[in-house]
Amino acid sequence: MANIHKRTVGAIKSRIKRIAYLLHLNNTSTNEILYKTGLNVNEYNRVIKKYETKKRTEHPTIDKIVKDKPRKCNMLDIEAFAREIYSQLGPGYS
């Protein structure tokens, strides 16, 4: 499959894990996620733990950003900030 799509095996596996996490966020049943992705229970649990930990530590809260950098904002600043947030969240959060 990797050769057909001109991707590395690692990239395909990483994408499968990301899809599993997105399905998890959409409240898809664990059995359905395991079936669709081909992951086993241990892999699935590691993926969820990894992304949950990453989500908590990687992005500061809005309160922290506002407190650390008080400044006057215009609509262009707010629009750029919104684009940055949505680019980090990914598709489906607009």
N, C-alpha and C positions, 0 to 999 in steps of 0.2 A: 504494500500500500504506500509506503514512504516513497518508493521510486516513481510510482505513478503520479503522485502529487508533488514530486520534486522537493521533498522535505526529509529531514533526518528522522531516524526512528525515535530519537529522544523528543523531537518536536511533536511528533504524533502522540506519543505517550503523554506528554505534558498537556496537550490539548484535550485528550480524553479525560485526564484528571480535572482539568478546569471545567469541562462540561459536567462531570460528576458533581462538582461543587455547585455549579449554577443550578443543576437539577435539585440539589439539596436545598438551596435557597428558595426554590419554587415549591417546596413541600412535596416533592415527588417521593413515593415510598422507596425505602432502601432496596427492597427486592427489585423494583423496576430499574433503579439506577444501576444496580449490579448487573442486571440482565442487559441493559442497553450499552453499558460501557465495557463489560467483560472484566471488570475489576473483581478481586475477591474481597471478602469482608475486612481483612487486615489492611489491604491497600486503601480501601474506601475510608476506613477510620483514620488512617494516617493523612489522607488527603484533606478530610474535613478538619482535623486538628491543625494541620499546616496552614490552611487558608484562614481559619478562625484566628489563629495566633498572629498571622501576618496582617490580618485586617485590624486587629487591636493595636499592634505596635507600629505599623507603617504610616498610618495617616493620623495626624494630630486632629483633635476635635476643633470645631468651629470656634468654640469659646477660647481655646488656647491661641488660635491664630489671631483672633480679634484682640485679645489682651496683649499679645506679644508685639503687635504692629498696629497701634492706633494711628489712624490717619484719615484725612478726608477722602471720600471716594466719589467719583462721578459715575455715570451710567456705563461708560466704557470699561472702567475698572470692575464694576459689578458683573458686566457681561463676560469679561475675560476670566474672572474668578469662577463664574458659573460654568464656562466651557472647560476649565481645568478640572472642576469637580466631576462633571459628566464624563470627561475623558478617562478619569480614574475609575469611575463606576462601571463604565462600559455601556453597550447598547441596552436599551430598554428602560433607562432611567432619565427620560427627558421630561 
